[in-house]
Amino acid sequence: MSIGIVSTGIYLPKNRMTFEEISQKSSIPVDIVKTKLGIIEKTIAGSEDHTVQMAVWAAKRALEKTNLSPRDIDVIIYIGEEHKEYPLWTAAIKIQEEIGALNAWSFDVQLRCGTTIMAMKVAKSLMLANEDVRTILLAGGYRNHDFIDYTNDRTRFMYNLGAGGGAMILQKGTKENIILESDLITDGSFSEDVVVPVGGTKKPLTPELLQAGAYKLDVLDPEGMKTRLEQKSLSNFLKVIRQSLSKSGYDESQLDYIAMLHMKKSAHDYVLHSLGLAESQSIYLSHYGHIGQIDQILSLELALEKGKIKNGDIVTLVSAGIGYAWGAVTIRWGTHEEEII
């Protein structure tokens, strides 16, 4: 039984931060921010752009593109960040209420910026294992730029963090945009490298820590992390892409489009070159920044708007998330006469 993508939705805040503003805040030269970090501008949350609210807006946009009613949704999976309206809260149930998905049941999942890929795998498995689960909504929001201290050079690789919401509707038995196979890698040696060091049970948040600016993302072992990432990151990135393609019955020579997260431009170009892809076979998100696990949905929507993806194309979505986690999923895009089993 095939599982396909029947719709996507994106919400982007109106506010933007430019490379000049990032340069001013961080004291990094403007040409480095623009060319090396690969940021022309990025989305920034406004006063009403709360994490789960952005997910709700994206979900509504995804529904508007279909002939589905919210009551047709069987399951909602929240794929957004833990940083949201309330620190302890099941976000998916709020989305269920806001969109009127009265027949659904809901839950949250989290794998940092790898959440969308992981959730697609979970959703596909749920539908294959449960006869009564036919339609699943994935929806999430992201605004982790709230945790960036632009004076902390240890976190400069995260100066690209932006804000936005994304959604995807998956359905069983459809003959369009078929989700094939995925591949995931996690490596616990990175698990405590990038954290918000206060506010948890180890070091509860106090007024003094808040005043000192400690409630921000930080890198606890910058040199060790850099060394380990150089050894593993891009090789694992390429590995999950190739494994996802191979499991799906394809190889990189048959890949037509790759939806990547925003990362430094040299890494983006390296991945394209390693796979034998042209620059036109992806979109570099230099005008959006890194919106966490929403990047792949955004890249997919932009590619469709620009005509970069056509019927029959092989498309791979790929992510890497703090922790560290790498994931990829392959899709056969377009409408097909027969279901893919």
Secondary structure in CASP SS format (residue, H / E / C, confidence):
PFRMAT SS
TARGET T0000
AUTHOR 0000-0000-0000
METHOD secondary structure of the structure
MODEL  1
M C 1.00
S C 1.00
I E 1.00
G E 1.00
I E 1.00
V E 1.00
S E 1.00
T E 1.00
G E 1.00
I E 1.00
Y E 1.00
L C 1.00
P C 1.00
K C 1.00
N C 1.00
R E 1.00
M E 1.00
T E 1.00
F H 1.00
E H 1.00
E H 1.00
I H 1.00
S H 1.00
Q H 1.00
K H 1.00
S H 1.00
S C 1.00
I C 1.00
P C 1.00
V H 1.00
D H 1.00
I H 1.00
V H 1.00
K H 1.00
T H 1.00
K H 1.00
L C 1.00
G C 1.00
I C 1.00
I C 1.00
E E 1.00
K E 1.00
T E 1.00
I C 1.00
A C 1.00
G C 1.00
S C 1.00
E C 1.00
D C 1.00
H C 1.00
T H 1.00
V H 1.00
Q H 1.00
M H 1.00
A H 1.00
V H 1.00
W H 1.00
A H 1.00
A H 1.00
K H 1.00
R H 1.00
A H 1.00
L H 1.00
E H 1.00
K C 1.00
T C 1.00
N C 1.00
L C 1.00
S C 1.00
P H 1.00
R H 1.00
D H 1.00
I C 1.00
D C 1.00
V E 1.00
I E 1.00
I E 1.00
Y E 1.00
I C 1.00
G C 1.00
E C 1.00
E C 1.00
H C 1.00
K C 1.00
E C 1.00
Y C 1.00
P C 1.00
L C 1.00
W C 1.00
T C 1.00
A H 1.00
A H 1.00
I H 1.00
K H 1.00
I H 1.00
Q H 1.00
E H 1.00
E H 1.00
I H 1.00
G C 1.00
A C 1.00
L C 1.00
N C 1.00
A C 1.00
W E 1.00
S E 1.00
F E 1.00
D E 1.00
V C 1.00
Q C 1.00
L C 1.00
R H 1.00
C H 1.00
G H 1.00
T H 1.00
T H 1.00
I H 1.00
M H 1.00
A H 1.00
M H 1.00
K H 1.00
V H 1.00
A H 1.00
K H 1.00
S H 1.00
L H 1.00
M H 1.00
L H 1.00
A H 1.00
N C 1.00
E C 1.00
D C 1.00
V C 1.00
R C 1.00
T E 1.00
I E 1.00
L E 1.00
L E 1.00
A E 1.00
G E 1.00
G E 1.00
Y E 1.00
R C 1.00
N H 1.00
H H 1.00
D H 1.00
F H 1.00
I C 1.00
D C 1.00
Y C 1.00
T C 1.00
N C 1.00
D H 1.00
R H 1.00
T H 1.00
R H 1.00
F H 1.00
M H 1.00
Y C 1.00
N C 1.00
L E 1.00
G C 1.00
A C 1.00
G E 1.00
G E 1.00
G E 1.00
A E 1.00
M E 1.00
I E 1.00
L E 1.00
Q E 1.00
K E 1.00
G C 1.00
T C 1.00
K C 1.00
E E 1.00
N E 1.00
I E 1.00
I E 1.00
L E 1.00
E E 1.00
S E 1.00
D E 1.00
L E 1.00
I E 1.00
T E 1.00
D C 1.00
G H 1.00
S H 1.00
F H 1.00
S C 1.00
E C 1.00
D C 1.00
V E 1.00
V E 1.00
V C 1.00
P C 1.00
V C 1.00
G C 1.00
G C 1.00
T C 1.00
K C 1.00
K C 1.00
P C 1.00
L C 1.00
T C 1.00
P H 1.00
E H 1.00
L H 1.00
L H 1.00
Q H 1.00
A C 1.00
G C 1.00
A C 1.00
Y C 1.00
K C 1.00
L C 1.00
D E 1.00
V E 1.00
L C 1.00
D C 1.00
P H 1.00
E H 1.00
G H 1.00
M H 1.00
K H 1.00
T H 1.00
R H 1.00
L H 1.00
E H 1.00
Q H 1.00
K H 1.00
S H 1.00
L H 1.00
S H 1.00
N H 1.00
F H 1.00
L H 1.00
K H 1.00
V H 1.00
I H 1.00
R H 1.00
Q H 1.00
S H 1.00
L H 1.00
S H 1.00
K H 1.00
S C 1.00
G C 1.00
Y C 1.00
D C 1.00
E H 1.00
S H 1.00
Q H 1.00
L C 1.00
D C 1.00
Y E 1.00
I E 1.00
A E 1.00
M E 1.00
L C 1.00
H C 1.00
M C 1.00
K C 1.00
K H 1.00
S H 1.00
A H 1.00
H H 1.00
D H 1.00
Y H 1.00
V H 1.00
L H 1.00
H H 1.00
S H 1.00
L C 1.00
G C 1.00
L C 1.00
A C 1.00
E H 1.00
S H 1.00
Q H 1.00
S C 1.00
I C 1.00
Y C 1.00
L C 1.00
S C 1.00
H C 1.00
Y C 1.00
G C 1.00
H E 1.00
I C 1.00
G H 1.00
Q H 1.00
I H 1.00
D H 1.00
Q H 1.00
I H 1.00
L H 1.00
S H 1.00
L H 1.00
E H 1.00
L H 1.00
A H 1.00
L H 1.00
E H 1.00
K C 1.00
G C 1.00
K C 1.00
I C 1.00
K C 1.00
N C 1.00
G C 1.00
D C 1.00
I E 1.00
V E 1.00
T E 1.00
L E 1.00
V E 1.00
S E 1.00
A E 1.00
G E 1.00
I C 1.00
G C 1.00
Y C 1.00
A E 1.00
W E 1.00
G E 1.00
A E 1.00
V E 1.00
T E 1.00
I E 1.00
R E 1.00
W E 1.00
G E 1.00
T E 1.00
H C 1.00
E C 1.00
E C 1.00
E C 1.00
I C 1.00
I C 1.00
END
